[in-house]
Amino acid sequence: MLFSSALIGLREGLEAALVVSILVAFLVKTDRRAALRWVWPGIGAAVLLSVAVGAILTYTTAQLSFEHQELLGGSLSIVAVVFVTAMIFWMRKASRSIAAELRGRMDEALKVGPLAVLVLSFLAVGREGLETAVFFYSAVQTAQSDTVQPLIGFAIGIAAAIVLAYLLYRGAVRFDLGKFFLITGVLLVFVAAGVLGYGLHDLQEAGFLPGIGTLAFDASNALPETSWYGALLKGIFNYSQQTTVLQAVAWAAYVVIVLPLFLRPVKAGKKTAPASAVATAKE
């Protein structure tokens, strides 16, 4: 759970941090630093909203009945899978042109006025933040209400993302963001498959879906979750020692369908410098 939470935190955090870096670099490069005073409140509001949504989802659902908790947890796990899937495909495609796209949007916002700049900053970061809030709640549900490991994992991932984005902005490091998002995307396909399986299991326990007693396998003796290797698999891929047929079929179907689609070559488009989207924004 620590690894998968850190991976999602790194991906979401880096996307948000890159967006901020590109916007800031564009304003600095075009000598419009005065607009920065409208960028920071938008980013701050997006962060506060994301934290509030995550806290509300995580700590208020404890008042619900077991069935309602499982129903909400399972539903939000499915939503989290949709977010993860959309995120990895979008960034796989957009990593080549994200800087130019954001520069264009900021240029248009500057023509409209300060409020447009604030709203653009809020929306650009807020999307990543709200996705992270849903992921966090889903991770807590998977960890059986243990908020410590998911929280530590997300904190590590987001902190690493901020440091990495700052180093990219300063030009201290340069690497191919496309390859980075490709590798982390492949890992996230398996993480999302595990979240999908766990979400469906929650819906089965809530009585919303049938088949809770129909197991595809029971590896309690051969691969118990209490062992170090079982805990490792659970933490990374949301492994469950007692997996229902529905969980197993959904996990396999998701990987078989999504992974080949994700690994398809991206159509050549308008190329940017492969080392860094932030570097492109500063040129």
Secondary structure, DSSP 8 states (H G I E B T S, - for coil): -HHHHHHHHHHHHHHHHHHHHHHHHHHHHTT-GGGHHHHHHHHHHHHHHHHHHHHHHHHHGGGS-HHHHHHHHHHHHHHHHHHHHHHHHHHHHHTTTHHHHHHHHHHHHHHH-HHHHHHHHHHHHHHHHHHHHHHHHHHHHHTTT--HHHHHHHHHHHHHHHHHHHHHHHTS----HHHHHHHHHHHHHHHHHHHHHHHHHHHHHTTSSS-TT-EEEE-TTTS-TTSHHHHHHHHHH---SEEEHHHHHHHHHHHHHHHHHHHS-----S---TT-HHHHHH-
